[in-house]
Amino acid sequence: MKIDDKLVEHIARLARLSLTGDERTAMVSDLSNILGYIEKLDELDTRDVEPTSHVVGITNVMRDDRPRPSISADEALLNAPDRADNFYRVPKIIE
């Protein structure tokens, strides 16, 4: 894909960016280099490589989800700036 000023202007408009002439020229060069690198990656033979989501093996390190006692409502509301019974009181935001 050929990167030119017109394409960079279109991308900048979609991203709501305002680019100067120098920035647009630099962006043409940068995007061309990025796409050139991606084209090099496309040349690699990956037929025998299985798809992975991570380059290293990952295992789940989370603890088992078991029920356990929780703090009481009074403890949870101890530092509440305003409360009504067992609830936090917040300012009304809907008119």
C-alpha positions, 0 to 999 in steps of 0.5 A: 500500500502506498502512503501519500499525503492524501491518505495521511490527511484522511487518517488525520481527519479520522483521528481528529488531528491537525497536522502541519506540512512538516508533520504530514511529511514525517507521518508519510515517512513513518507510516511507510516505514511501519508498513515496510516492516510489516511486509517483511514480517509477511515474508516469514514462513509460519506454516509450522508455528502454532498461533499463540496469545503470549510468547511465554507460557502463562498459568492462572495465578488466581486463588480459588473462589470460595465463600468467606465472611465479609465485613459488616455494613456498619464497617463498610459505611464507617467512613462514609461522608453521608449515609442513610441506614445501611446505604451511602447517600449521594447527591441527586444527579438526574433532574 
